[in-house]
């Protein structure tokens, strides 16, 4: 395993084997994370560009409130943020429109294939570490019951070290998903504070029956009030895409 991927030294034998195996697997996963690093850094730059467009001065608590609250609940906060943006609103909207494909891919709930399997394997390793921590906790309680204070101290140190290790590795996992979470937050906030794009639905023509056609529709309606163009259930045409966005 990597130099910082070492099991706590005082683990019981069974947990020591489990944790060592889990950390060896994590070391192999790190090389796959490194392969994704250029894409992650590109995501970082996009997120920073949007934040530099005026939202970076707002604290995350305010942004989360804007994103999670109902339209009426956050109308005053949205107005204040919009006023604070001032002349930056137009530049921010230009950045969003210029990068709308990347934003859509980042902010959707579906995890890209290149990350999905990696995240699943990371979750399995983290689950192994948490089970080992639970086992050590049981050892700690048993030592307390028999008033074996040296064993209590050893189990306590091992449990704390395992928890710290799990927290560290969980932070590495979050580095793969942080930009998706932030993109979703920023897209929702921008919908609340930026002017709605005016569009003419008749301009949307020649849509290919493919994933590219699906993206073409999302591009067209991006930051518009798509609800204005929804007239009940229709089982063909662009409106069908606005109702069931994942039907391709």
Secondary structure, DSSP 8 states (H G I E B T S, - for coil): --TT----TT--HHHHHHHHHHHHHHHHHHHHHHHHHHHHHHHHHHHHHHHHTTGGGS-HHHHHHHHHS-TTTTHHHHHHHHHHHTTHHHHHHHHHHHTHHHHHHHHSSS--HHHHHHHHHHHHHHHHHHHHHHHHHHHHHHHHHTT-HHHHHHHHHHHHHHHHHHHHHHHHHHHHHHHHHHHHHHHHHHHHHS--B---GGG-----SSHHHHHHHHHHHTTB-GGGG--S--SSSHHHHHH-TT--
